[in-house]
Amino acid sequence: MAGTGLVAGEVVVDALPYFDQGYEAPGVREAAAALVEEETRRYRPTKNYLSYLTAPDYSAFEHDSVTNSLWCLCIRQT
């Protein structure tokens, strides 16, 4: 495999499986599964991991140009 990737033990798994070759080699799929398992053990999800964020201000997107563009799109689709 080419490039630098995440390390689990002594096995390096590349982060571009859709591009790189060599994932059919023995042990590669198992190494990737071990990385996923290790990460899910280490980083347990919290009940609400976004609780520290403020509520989004959707009015920031309410602009005449956006409204007009969406209106034009709606007219074209009917």
N, CA, C and O atoms as a GROMACS GRO file, in nm:
protein
  312
    1MET      N    1   0.084  -0.118   0.000
    1MET     CA    2   0.000   0.000   0.000
    1MET      C    3   0.088   0.124   0.000
    1MET      O    4   0.197   0.126   0.057
    2ALA      N    5   0.037   0.227  -0.065
    2ALA     CA    6   0.114   0.350  -0.076
    2ALA      C    7   0.065   0.451   0.027
    2ALA      O    8  -0.048   0.443   0.075
    3GLY      N    9   0.150   0.544   0.060
    3GLY     CA   10   0.111   0.655   0.146
    3GLY      C   11   0.125   0.624   0.293
    3GLY      O   12   0.166   0.515   0.333
    4THR      N   13   0.091   0.723   0.372
    4THR     CA   14   0.095   0.710   0.516
    4THR      C   15  -0.046   0.697   0.568
    4THR      O   16  -0.136   0.764   0.518
    5GLY      N   17  -0.066   0.612   0.666
    5GLY     CA   18  -0.200   0.593   0.716
    5GLY      C   19  -0.202   0.583   0.867
    5GLY      O   20  -0.106   0.623   0.934
    6LEU      N   21  -0.309   0.531   0.920
    6LEU     CA   22  -0.323   0.510   1.062
    6LEU      C   23  -0.249   0.385   1.103
    6LEU      O   24  -0.241   0.290   1.026
    7VAL      N   25  -0.196   0.384   1.223
    7VAL     CA   26  -0.117   0.270   1.269
    7VAL      C   27  -0.190   0.199   1.381
    7VAL      O   28  -0.227   0.261   1.481
    8ALA      N   29  -0.210   0.069   1.365
    8ALA     CA   30  -0.267  -0.016   1.470
    8ALA      C   31  -0.163  -0.124   1.495
    8ALA      O   32  -0.148  -0.216   1.415
    9GLY      N   33  -0.094  -0.113   1.606
    9GLY     CA   34   0.016  -0.206   1.628
    9GLY      C   35   0.126  -0.175   1.530
    9GLY      O   36   0.180  -0.064   1.530
   10GLU      N   37   0.162  -0.271   1.446
   10GLU     CA   38   0.266  -0.250   1.346
   10GLU      C   39   0.210  -0.249   1.205
   10GLU      O   40   0.286  -0.249   1.108
   11VAL      N   41   0.079  -0.248   1.191
   11VAL     CA   42   0.014  -0.254   1.060
   11VAL      C   43  -0.030  -0.114   1.021
   11VAL      O   44  -0.096  -0.045   1.099
   12VAL      N   45   0.006  -0.071   0.900
   12VAL     CA   46  -0.036   0.060   0.850
   12VAL      C   47  -0.148   0.038   0.750
   12VAL      O   48  -0.133  -0.036   0.654
   13VAL      N   49  -0.261   0.104   0.774
   13VAL     CA   50  -0.375   0.094   0.684
   13VAL      C   51  -0.393   0.230   0.618
   13VAL      O   52  -0.406   0.331   0.687
   14ASP      N   53  -0.394   0.233   0.487
   14ASP     CA   54  -0.404   0.357   0.412
   14ASP      C   55  -0.545   0.414   0.423
   14ASP      O   56  -0.641   0.339   0.440
   15ALA      N   57  -0.557   0.545   0.412
   15ALA     CA   58  -0.686   0.610   0.425
   15ALA      C   59  -0.759   0.629   0.293
   15ALA      O   60  -0.865   0.692   0.290
   16LEU      N   61  -0.707   0.577   0.184
   16LEU     CA   62  -0.770   0.594   0.053
   16LEU      C   63  -0.803   0.459  -0.011
   16LEU      O   64  -0.746   0.426  -0.115
   17PRO      N   65  -0.892   0.381   0.047
   17PRO     CA   66  -0.920   0.248  -0.007
   17PRO      C   67  -0.985   0.251  -0.145
   17PRO      O   68  -0.974   0.152  -0.218
   18TYR      N   69  -1.051   0.360  -0.183
   18TYR     CA   70  -1.113   0.368  -0.315
   18TYR      C   71  -1.010   0.395  -0.424
   18TYR      O   72  -1.041   0.378  -0.542
   19PHE      N   73  -0.890   0.437  -0.387
   19PHE     CA   74  -0.788   0.475  -0.484
   19PHE      C   75  -0.670   0.377  -0.486
   19PHE      O   76  -0.624   0.335  -0.592
   20ASP      N   77  -0.623   0.342  -0.368
   20ASP     CA   78  -0.504   0.259  -0.357
   20ASP      C   79  -0.534   0.112  -0.381
   20ASP      O   80  -0.648   0.067  -0.371
   21GLN      N   81  -0.430   0.039  -0.412
   21GLN     CA   82  -0.441  -0.104  -0.438
   21GLN      C   83  -0.379  -0.182  -0.320
   21GLN      O   84  -0.310  -0.123  -0.237
   22GLY      N   85  -0.404  -0.311  -0.314
   22GLY     CA   86  -0.339  -0.394  -0.214
   22GLY      C   87  -0.428  -0.434  -0.098
   22GLY      O   88  -0.382  -0.497  -0.003
   23TYR      N   89  -0.555  -0.398  -0.105
   23TYR     CA   90  -0.644  -0.431   0.006
   23TYR      C   91  -0.691  -0.575   0.004
   23TYR      O   92  -0.754  -0.622   0.098
   24GLU      N   93  -0.660  -0.644  -0.104
   24GLU     CA   94  -0.695  -0.786  -0.112
   24GLU      C   95  -0.589  -0.873  -0.045
   24GLU      O   96  -0.610  -0.993  -0.027
   25ALA      N   97  -0.477  -0.814  -0.009
   25ALA     CA   98  -0.368  -0.890   0.053
   25ALA      C   99  -0.413  -0.948   0.186
   25ALA      O  100  -0.497  -0.890   0.255
   26PRO      N  101  -0.359  -1.062   0.222
   26PRO     CA  102  -0.398  -1.127   0.348
   26PRO      C  103  -0.371  -1.036   0.468
   26PRO      O  104  -0.263  -0.978   0.480
   27GLY      N  105  -0.468  -1.025   0.555
   27GLY     CA  106  -0.452  -0.952   0.680
   27GLY      C  107  -0.492  -0.805   0.673
   27GLY      O  108  -0.507  -0.742   0.778
   28VAL      N  109  -0.508  -0.749   0.555
   28VAL     CA  110  -0.538  -0.606   0.543
   28VAL      C  111  -0.679  -0.576   0.593
   28VAL      O  112  -0.699  -0.481   0.669
   29ARG      N  113  -0.776  -0.656   0.552
   29ARG     CA  114  -0.915  -0.634   0.597
   29ARG      C  115  -0.924  -0.649   0.749
   29ARG      O  116  -0.993  -0.572   0.815
   30GLU      N  117  -0.855  -0.746   0.802
   30GLU     CA  118  -0.855  -0.768   0.947
   30GLU      C  119  -0.791  -0.651   1.021
   30GLU      O  120  -0.837  -0.611   1.127
   31ALA      N  121  -0.683  -0.595   0.963
   31ALA     CA  122  -0.615  -0.481   1.025
   31ALA      C  123  -0.707  -0.359   1.026
   31ALA      O  124  -0.712  -0.286   1.125
   32ALA      N  125  -0.780  -0.338   0.918
   32ALA     CA  126  -0.875  -0.226   0.913
   32ALA      C  127  -0.986  -0.245   1.016
   32ALA      O  128  -1.024  -0.150   1.085
   33ALA      N  129  -1.038  -0.366   1.026
   33ALA     CA  130  -1.142  -0.395   1.125
   33ALA      C  131  -1.090  -0.373   1.267
   33ALA      O  132  -1.163  -0.326   1.354
   34ALA      N  133  -0.963  -0.408   1.291
   34ALA     CA  134  -0.903  -0.387   1.423
   34ALA      C  135  -0.892  -0.238   1.455
   34ALA      O  136  -0.913  -0.197   1.569
   35LEU      N  137  -0.859  -0.156   1.355
   35LEU     CA  138  -0.853  -0.011   1.376
   35LEU      C  139  -0.989   0.046   1.413
   35LEU      O  140  -1.001   0.127   1.504
   36VAL      N  141  -1.092   0.002   1.342
   36VAL     CA  142  -1.227   0.050   1.370
   36VAL      C  143  -1.269   0.008   1.511
   36VAL      O  144  -1.324   0.088   1.586
   37GLU      N  145  -1.242  -0.116   1.545
   37GLU     CA  146  -1.278  -0.167   1.678
   37GLU      C  147  -1.204  -0.089   1.787
   37GLU      O  148  -1.263  -0.053   1.889
   38GLU      N  149  -1.075  -0.064   1.766
   38GLU     CA  150  -0.995   0.010   1.864
   38GLU      C  151  -1.049   0.152   1.882
   38GLU      O  152  -1.058   0.201   1.994
   39GLU      N  153  -1.086   0.217   1.772
   39GLU     CA  154  -1.137   0.353   1.781
   39GLU      C  155  -1.273   0.358   1.849
   39GLU      O  156  -1.298   0.450   1.928
   40THR      N  157  -1.360   0.262   1.821
   40THR     CA  158  -1.491   0.263   1.885
   40THR      C  159  -1.482   0.233   2.035
   40THR      O  160  -1.566   0.278   2.112
   41ARG      N  161  -1.381   0.157   2.075
   41ARG     CA  162  -1.360   0.134   2.219
   41ARG      C  163  -1.307   0.259   2.286
   41ARG      O  164  -1.346   0.290   2.399
   42ARG      N  165  -1.219   0.331   2.219
   42ARG     CA  166  -1.153   0.447   2.278
   42ARG      C  167  -1.246   0.568   2.284
   42ARG      O  168  -1.244   0.642   2.382
   43TYR      N  169  -1.326   0.589   2.182
   43TYR     CA  170  -1.411   0.708   2.173
   43TYR      C  171  -1.558   0.670   2.180
   43TYR      O  172  -1.626   0.662   2.077
   44ARG      N  173  -1.605   0.647   2.299
   44ARG     CA  174  -1.746   0.613   2.320
   44ARG      C  175  -1.830   0.740   2.298
   44ARG      O  176  -1.794   0.847   2.345
   45PRO      N  177  -1.942   0.726   2.226
   45PRO     CA  178  -2.026   0.844   2.205
   45PRO      C  179  -2.094   0.886   2.334
   45PRO      O  180  -2.129   0.802   2.418
   46THR      N  181  -2.112   1.016   2.350
   46THR     CA  182  -2.182   1.067   2.466
   46THR      C  183  -2.331   1.078   2.432
   46THR      O  184  -2.371   1.060   2.317
   47LYS      N  185  -2.410   1.106   2.534
   47LYS     CA  186  -2.554   1.113   2.512
   47LYS      C  187  -2.588   1.223   2.412
   47LYS      O  188  -2.666   1.200   2.319
   48ASN      N  189  -2.532   1.340   2.429
   48ASN     CA  190  -2.553   1.450   2.336
   48ASN      C  191  -2.419   1.521   2.314
   48ASN      O  192  -2.385   1.613   2.388
   49TYR      N  193  -2.346   1.478   2.215
   49TYR     CA  194  -2.212   1.531   2.194
   49TYR      C  195  -2.213   1.673   2.136
   49TYR      O  196  -2.106   1.732   2.122
   50LEU      N  197  -2.328   1.728   2.102
   50LEU     CA  198  -2.336   1.864   2.051
   50LEU      C  199  -2.391   1.962   2.154
   50LEU      O  200  -2.418   2.078   2.122
   51SER      N  201  -2.406   1.918   2.278
   51SER     CA  202  -2.470   2.001   2.381
   51SER      C  203  -2.394   2.130   2.410
   51SER      O  204  -2.455   2.226   2.456
   52TYR      N  205  -2.266   2.135   2.385
   52TYR     CA  206  -2.187   2.255   2.413
   52TYR      C  207  -2.207   2.364   2.307
   52TYR      O  208  -2.167   2.478   2.328
   53LEU      N  209  -2.269   2.330   2.195
   53LEU     CA  210  -2.290   2.428   2.088
   53LEU      C  211  -2.415   2.510   2.114
   53LEU      O  212  -2.510   2.463   2.176
   54THR      N  213  -2.413   2.635   2.067
   54THR     CA  214  -2.532   2.718   2.078
   54THR      C  215  -2.630   2.679   1.968
   54THR      O  216  -2.593   2.615   1.870
   55ALA      N  217  -2.754   2.719   1.986
   55ALA     CA  218  -2.856   2.690   1.884
   55ALA      C  219  -2.821   2.766   1.755
   55ALA      O  220  -2.778   2.881   1.761
   56PRO      N  221  -2.839   2.702   1.640
   56PRO     CA  222  -2.804   2.769   1.515
   56PRO      C  223  -2.897   2.886   1.485
   56PRO      O  224  -3.015   2.884   1.519
   57ASP      N  225  -2.842   2.987   1.420
   57ASP     CA  226  -2.918   3.105   1.381
   57ASP      C  227  -2.952   3.092   1.233
   57ASP      O  228  -2.875   3.133   1.147
   58TYR      N  229  -3.068   3.033   1.205
   58TYR     CA  230  -3.107   3.010   1.067
   58TYR      C  231  -3.144   3.139   0.994
   58TYR      O  232  -3.146   3.142   0.871
   59SER      N  233  -3.174   3.244   1.069
   59SER     CA  234  -3.210   3.370   1.005
   59SER      C  235  -3.093   3.429   0.927
   59SER      O  236  -3.113   3.515   0.841
   60ALA      N  237  -2.973   3.384   0.956
   60ALA     CA  238  -2.856   3.432   0.883
   60ALA      C  239  -2.863   3.393   0.736
   60ALA      O  240  -2.797   3.455   0.652
   61PHE      N  241  -2.943   3.291   0.703
   61PHE     CA  242  -2.956   3.245   0.565
   61PHE      C  243  -3.079   3.304   0.496
   61PHE      O  244  -3.102   3.279   0.377
   62GLU      N  245  -3.158   3.381   0.570
   62GLU     CA  246  -3.278   3.441   0.513
   62GLU      C  247  -3.241   3.574   0.448
   62GLU      O  248  -3.247   3.679   0.511
   63HIS      N  249  -3.206   3.567   0.325
   63HIS     CA  250  -3.165   3.686   0.250
   63HIS      C  251  -3.248   3.692   0.122
   63HIS      O  252  -3.289   3.588   0.070
   64ASP      N  253  -3.273   3.810   0.074
   64ASP     CA  254  -3.357   3.826  -0.045
   64ASP      C  255  -3.306   3.748  -0.165
   64ASP      O  256  -3.385   3.690  -0.240
   65SER      N  257  -3.175   3.745  -0.184
   65SER     CA  258  -3.120   3.674  -0.301
   65SER      C  259  -3.145   3.524  -0.291
   65SER      O  260  -3.172   3.458  -0.392
   66VAL      N  261  -3.136   3.469  -0.172
   66VAL     CA  262  -3.162   3.326  -0.152
   66VAL      C  263  -3.310   3.298  -0.173
   66VAL      O  264  -3.347   3.202  -0.239
   67THR      N  265  -3.394   3.382  -0.116
   67THR     CA  266  -3.539   3.364  -0.131
   67THR      C  267  -3.579   3.371  -0.278
   67THR      O  268  -3.657   3.288  -0.324
   68ASN      N  269  -3.526   3.468  -0.350
   68ASN     CA  270  -3.558   3.482  -0.493
   68ASN      C  271  -3.509   3.361  -0.573
   68ASN      O  272  -3.580   3.313  -0.661
   69SER      N  273  -3.390   3.312  -0.543
   69SER     CA  274  -3.336   3.196  -0.615
   69SER      C  275  -3.422   3.073  -0.590
   69SER      O  276  -3.452   2.999  -0.684
   70LEU      N  277  -3.460   3.051  -0.466
   70LEU     CA  278  -3.545   2.936  -0.435
   70LEU      C  279  -3.682   2.950  -0.499
   70LEU      O  280  -3.739   2.851  -0.546
   71TRP      N  281  -3.735   3.071  -0.503
   71TRP     CA  282  -3.864   3.093  -0.566
   71TRP      C  283  -3.857   3.059  -0.715
   71TRP      O  284  -3.947   2.996  -0.770
   72CYS      N  285  -3.749   3.102  -0.782
   72CYS     CA  286  -3.731   3.072  -0.924
   72CYS      C  287  -3.723   2.922  -0.947
   72CYS      O  288  -3.780   2.870  -1.043
   73LEU      N  289  -3.652   2.852  -0.861
   73LEU     CA  290  -3.641   2.706  -0.872
   73LEU      C  291  -3.777   2.639  -0.855
   73LEU      O  292  -3.810   2.546  -0.928
   74CYS      N  293  -3.854   2.687  -0.761
   74CYS     CA  294  -3.988   2.629  -0.738
   74CYS      C  295  -4.077   2.649  -0.860
   74CYS      O  296  -4.152   2.559  -0.898
   75ILE      N  297  -4.070   2.764  -0.919
   75ILE     CA  298  -4.153   2.794  -1.036
   75ILE      C  299  -4.115   2.701  -1.153
   75ILE      O  300  -4.202   2.652  -1.224
   76ARG      N  301  -3.986   2.678  -1.172
   76ARG     CA  302  -3.939   2.592  -1.281
   76ARG      C  303  -3.983   2.446  -1.264
   76ARG      O  304  -4.007   2.376  -1.363
   77GLN      N  305  -3.994   2.401  -1.141
   77GLN     CA  306  -4.025   2.261  -1.115
   77GLN      C  307  -4.174   2.231  -1.120
   77GLN      O  308  -4.212   2.114  -1.118
   78THR      N  309  -4.259   2.331  -1.126
   78THR     CA  310  -4.403   2.305  -1.130
   78THR      C  311  -4.455   2.300  -1.271
   78THR      O  312  -4.574   2.279  -1.292
   0.00000   0.00000   0.00000
